[in-house]
Amino acid sequence: KSDDFVKQKLNLYGLSGHALTEHTNYKLFEKFVRIKQANQLNAWKEADASTFAVWRDLGLGDINTWDDLMRAADTDAFKLYQRYADSFDNTAVIKAAFERKDVPVLTSDTSWTERIARMVNWKANEKSESYVMTTLGFDKLSPAELEANKNGKTFLVYWLLKFDNSLNVDRQNTKDILKKLMELEKMPPAEMTIMKNKDALDRDQQRTKILLKKLLGLENLSPAEMVANDKYQTYKYVYGLIKQNKIDDYTSTLLERLTPRL
């Protein structure tokens, strides 16, 4: 049954705002919506629907700009997508860890807006670097593939978002996260380099380095064994995205940023 059909039966049709939420039948309507959404989520799970298909089914495929994303953030469709995406990602991680199955989470076909929505979900649910690295296929894909499908860039932006202290964890909401993502996504390379070189991120970079080595099976290898391993290039590529630049590189970047353009 449609929402409008149920509203008519409950004498809620045409009501809005306070008049709707204070009506004696409103709680019954909320229960109907919860059951309807739960049934829809189960149907998608049973069909093993891709998040891209769900994104389109919910009418989110026409979202193309940051303004579109901001407007969609509070809609039931966006929230339902986030619930399914979280379940989908959790299943992918479990299959990767215990069944050794490669489950594509984000591919080159994933739209830019859906990719942003996914990062919002990871931040809101405080997903770890290991979780995100697994869902992005770092243990399965080559550096060239990670570059082509933009999963490498996605991790860099999410990593900076995760360790950004300007977002109050207790108060963060979808729009706050979207605004920060917009700032990071539009940040010029020179400014992003300076941001990565903050002393406050040093410990986080070292921690991520250790987690990456563990994911790729490199943690117990000697330097020579690491270089010879077929996962070394992936390690080098991914860690290269987040690591601090050498002082000479940093100074060069800083000078370039500060030098007036004639």
PEJOWO-V23261 format. One record per pair of residues at least 4 apart in sequence whose C-alpha atoms are under 6 Angstrom apart, sorted by the first residue. I is the first residue (numbers start at 1). J is the second residue. Records with the same first field share a line. If there is no record, write none. Layout:
I->J ; J
This chain:
7->11 ; 12 ; 13
8->12 ; 13
15->20
16->20
18->22
21->26
44->48 ; 49
51->55
55->60
56->60 ; 61
58->77
63->68
81->85
92->103
94->98
95->99 ; 101
96->100 ; 101 ; 102
105->135
106->110
107->149
108->149
122->126 ; 127
129->133
133->138
134->138
136->151
137->141
139->216
141->145
143->234
146->150 ; 151 ; 152
147->152
155->159
158->162
168->172
172->176
181->185
196->244
197->244
213->217 ; 218 ; 219
214->218 ; 219
221->225 ; 226
226->232
227->232
235->239
236->240
239->243
245->249 ; 250
247->251
255->259
